Amino acid sequence: MAKILIKNGKVYEPLFGTEEIRDVCVCGGRIVSEFDKDDADIVIDSKDCMVVPGLIDHHIHLYQGTDGGVNADLSCLPSGVTTAVDGGSCGMCNYTQFHNFSIANSIVTVKSYLNIAPIGLGTGFYPENLDVNLFPKYDDRIKELFARYKGELVSIKLRLTKDVTSSIDPLVYCIKLADEIGCNVVVHVTRPSVPCEEIASVLRPGDVFCHVYQGVENTILDENGKIKKQVLEARKRGVIFDACNGKKNFAFSVAKGAIKQGFFPDIISSDMSPLTFYADPVVSLPHLMSKYLAFGLSCMDVFKMTTTTPAKVIGIKDYGSLTAGNRADIALFKIKKQGVRFYDCNNEFIEGDQVIVPQMTIKKGNIVYRQTDFTSVKYTF
């Protein structure tokens, strides 16, 4: 495995909130404190680049055995994403197939939610079955899968939306089951079947409120445009709010009002599917991160939302630092100053003046993506 020297770049450490120009040395798939620079097999001059721990896309659909999945490596590596979490595409009936034929064969590290519905998100033409009277029959199988794929399965997922259920009972059951398993719950709240404040009120610390800026009925804003009290209380309690953009799950009519009140997401994720595979309104995770720069966040802010926070939620310890001993999952980016439009589900847009552009992705010490015009790489072997 090649020795890689990354020099002259601005190294961002989201775990510590620091940034400095320094070298990063890679040997044996790990970051090392140093080696003789004359021994480097590959020298990467990262001048004018941001050198960052590989990004985590906390919600993306990667199971291609249904209508809604995209290829993990094609969707992630060119965007600097080295770890991805499937957003509950599979249930107990098809998860093993997903593991065997996709997860096990991907360069990207793939974690996953398990959908409480047995076949997961099979097709948009037929919603999943959330008949809570059937749920007790699933318990043993779900627990067995979490034990078999420990560390890979990280959450129970359900969509609490009007075309699937009219009750909060499925969420209450999932929370009980998650308590028994020792995992969190991720709940989709676009067009929720019960008031979103009721959903926020029952979630535990570490549970994920997904699509925080959705604008299809019953949003996080009250009739006066203020963040609902129960939503604010949930955040104080430790509930995680994921922007989780997707095709229909982000509206500027909600986001602008919430952000004006300082209610930013804890996590930025793509919710990418074939409908948004390098297409608006998602395009890519760095494109969405750039949107939050236009909202006034810093680069460090958006890197934290795509490294350390999702890592903590899915149980990866000490992630978000390029210190010695850590796995060499690294992304290089440049900030390009240019006009750009960011769209929402209603085809409304805001304009920004800078874009985060991926230059190179390194996974376990191997270069797995390189921008065509990124030529500052010297091979010495």
HUURJO-V907851 format. One record per helix or strand. SS is the DSSP state (alpha for helix, beta for strand). FROM is the first residue (numbers start at 1). LEN is the number of residues. If there is no record, write none. Layout:
BEGIN
SS FROM LEN
SS FROM LEN
END
This chain:
BEGIN
beta 4 10
beta 18 10
beta 30 3
alpha 37 3
beta 42 4
beta 50 4
beta 55 6
alpha 72 8
beta 81 6
alpha 95 7
alpha 103 3
beta 109 7
beta 123 1
beta 126 1
alpha 132 17
beta 150 1
beta 153 7
beta 161 1
alpha 169 13
beta 184 5
beta 192 1
alpha 196 7
beta 208 3
beta 221 1
beta 227 1
alpha 229 9
beta 240 3
alpha 252 9
beta 267 1
alpha 274 3
beta 277 1
beta 283 1
alpha 285 10
alpha 299 7
alpha 308 7
beta 327 1
beta 330 14
beta 349 15
beta 366 5
beta 377 3
END
